[in-house]
Amino acid sequence: MEQTIYNQVVQANIELHSKLSEHYNTCEPHFRPENIAKVEANLKKVIDDTQATKMLDLGCGTGFMINIGKKYVKEIWGVDVTKAMTDRIDKSGDCEIVILNEDTAQAALPVNYFDVATAYSFLHHLYDIKPTLHNAYNSLKEGGKFYADLDPNYYFWEGVNKLDRNSSYDFIVKREIEAVTYKDEDIEKTFGVSKDIFNNAEFGKNIKGGFKEEDLISMLKAEGFKEVSLFYHWYIGQGALINDTQYSVEDRFKYADVMHQMLQKALPLSKNLFKYIGFVATK
Ligand SMILES: C[S@@+](CC[C@H](N)C(=O)[O-])C[C@H]1O[C@@H](n2cnc3c(N)ncnc32)[C@H](O)[C@@H]1O
């Protein structure tokens, strides 16, 4: 039974991402320059801290992390089950890029080889993240770092899922209800992918409801990671503030940043206001 669901989740991912692949880089908001700049700063830090030359990107898709990483390292391996996604990876430049079209839980990776492993907007696509964490851990050198980001924060998703679509909330709340609870309707309409396929493909988000900080820490420690540093980002209303035309562009980003700093100070009380969770784990 477990194995059947496991296989269904992998197959749902292949079906969904084969359909999305053509539009993926233009539809997904994480490809916006301001987000790329933030992710680049995070990745550069782990690359600098480990003096990395070899990077592994799990669930690499069309190469979002590979494009950033290839400026800084000599060799990148990308692993992804959907060939239609990896066919779009730009392999130009001096960095050697190796692509494996395999399940990250089972991919045959070299042991003690990589300085840095990454997983961006990926772990919530798995039925169970443990075998993939195990593979990432084994493939890293001692002292190597695993940077994962843009996974759903359970506490935010839980709060939004309890809200009623028909109540009169502010636009920023209504928008989250649609994006979190009814995204499957939108995907069905736009890409012709059934709700079941979409929900299985995002099993860790749509079925399990996102990741809890405490579960991530205990799973990573159980694999052997010595240090785990977690962070929350992208609070509710941040997008609306950044796009609010009553302020100059410069002010919008400044206010958004001030708000971010305040909510960070208010952690853990503010943790259910952040949509995403990420971590850096050190072997
Ligand atoms: C949301 S996309 C993220 C792609 C890329 N990391 C990015 O940020 O643009 C998720 C990717 O995970 C891949 N995927 C899903 N399950 C997988 C698995 N078990 N093993 C390898 N790749 C998988 C999908 O094919 C898809 O390309």
Ligand as a Chemical Component Dictionary entry (heavy atoms), coordinates in Angstrom:
data_LIG
# 
_chem_comp.id                   LIG 
_chem_comp.type                 NON-POLYMER 
_chem_comp.pdbx_formal_charge   0 
_chem_comp.three_letter_code    LIG 
# 
loop_
_chem_comp_atom.comp_id 
_chem_comp_atom.atom_id 
_chem_comp_atom.alt_atom_id 
_chem_comp_atom.type_symbol 
_chem_comp_atom.charge 
_chem_comp_atom.model_Cartn_x 
_chem_comp_atom.model_Cartn_y 
_chem_comp_atom.model_Cartn_z 
_chem_comp_atom.pdbx_ordinal 
LIG C1  C1  C 0  8.310  22.746 -8.085  1  
LIG S1  S1  S 1  9.492  21.934 -9.072  2  
LIG C2  C2  C 0  10.994 22.719 -8.502  3  
LIG C3  C3  C 0  12.040 22.759 -9.581  4  
LIG C4  C4  C 0  13.256 23.637 -9.250  5  
LIG N1  N1  N 0  13.944 23.182 -8.058  6  
LIG C5  C5  C 0  12.842 25.080 -9.117  7  
LIG O1  O1  O 0  12.948 25.613 -8.002  8  
LIG O2  O2  O -1 12.417 25.685 -10.085 9  
LIG C6  C6  C 0  9.607  20.334 -8.355  10 
LIG C7  C7  C 0  10.468 19.363 -9.167  11 
LIG O3  O3  O 0  10.641 18.171 -8.414  12 
LIG C8  C8  C 0  10.659 17.074 -9.323  13 
LIG N2  N2  N 0  10.384 15.846 -8.564  14 
LIG C9  C9  C 0  9.237  15.510 -7.936  15 
LIG N3  N3  N 0  9.384  14.345 -7.285  16 
LIG C10 C10 C 0  10.646 13.919 -7.514  17 
LIG C11 C11 C 0  11.409 12.804 -7.080  18 
LIG N4  N4  N 0  10.898 11.854 -6.295  19 
LIG N5  N5  N 0  12.699 12.711 -7.486  20 
LIG C12 C12 C 0  13.245 13.645 -8.292  21 
LIG N6  N6  N 0  12.573 14.742 -8.723  22 
LIG C13 C13 C 0  11.291 14.877 -8.341  23 
LIG C14 C14 C 0  9.622  17.446 -10.345 24 
LIG O4  O4  O 0  9.804  16.722 -11.528 25 
LIG C15 C15 C 0  9.871  18.951 -10.490 26 
LIG O5  O5  O 0  10.771 19.221 -11.523 27 
# 
loop_
_chem_comp_bond.comp_id 
_chem_comp_bond.atom_id_1 
_chem_comp_bond.atom_id_2 
_chem_comp_bond.value_order 
_chem_comp_bond.pdbx_ordinal 
LIG C1  S1  SING 1  
LIG S1  C2  SING 2  
LIG S1  C6  SING 3  
LIG C2  C3  SING 4  
LIG C3  C4  SING 5  
LIG C4  N1  SING 6  
LIG C4  C5  SING 7  
LIG C5  O1  DOUB 8  
LIG C5  O2  SING 9  
LIG C6  C7  SING 10 
LIG C7  O3  SING 11 
LIG C7  C15 SING 12 
LIG O3  C8  SING 13 
LIG C8  N2  SING 14 
LIG C8  C14 SING 15 
LIG N2  C9  SING 16 
LIG N2  C13 SING 17 
LIG C9  N3  DOUB 18 
LIG N3  C10 SING 19 
LIG C10 C11 SING 20 
LIG C10 C13 DOUB 21 
LIG C11 N4  SING 22 
LIG C11 N5  DOUB 23 
LIG N5  C12 SING 24 
LIG C12 N6  DOUB 25 
LIG N6  C13 SING 26 
LIG C14 O4  SING 27 
LIG C14 C15 SING 28 
LIG C15 O5  SING 29 
# 
